[in-house]
Amino acid sequence: MPENYQHLIVCPKCRKRRVYLREIDFEFWYFCQACSYEWKV
């Protein structure tokens, strides 16, 4: 399991706990591996 896995975060689109934290250009984004939804932290 990658260290950026966010086990407490639920995806607002598919309601699954498959959310990871990604950093892009010094901004943090949540990324759901189940449905590929991305949203800003």
N, C-alpha and C positions, 0 to 999 in steps of 0.2 A: 504493500500500500504506500503510495507516494506521500511525502511529508506535507504536501499542500492540500491533502484531502480534508474537507471541512465537514466533520461528521454531524455537527449540530445544525447546519444550514439546510433548509428544505427549498428545493427549486420552486419558484412561484408559478411556473408554467405546468410542470408535470407532477409536482408534489413529491418527488423522490429525493432521497438523501444520497445523491451521487454527485455532489458539488465539490469542485476544486477551485483553488485560488490561483489566479494567474496575474503576473505583472507584465504590463505592456507599456513601454515608454514612461516608466515611473508612476503609472496609474494601476490600481488594483481592480481586477474584474473577477466576478464569480463565473464559473463555467460548469454547466450541468452535462455530465457525460452521458446521461440517459437520453436527453432530447436535444442536446447541443445549444441550449439557450444560454445566452451570455448577458450579464448585467453588471453595472458598475457598483463597486463597494460603497 
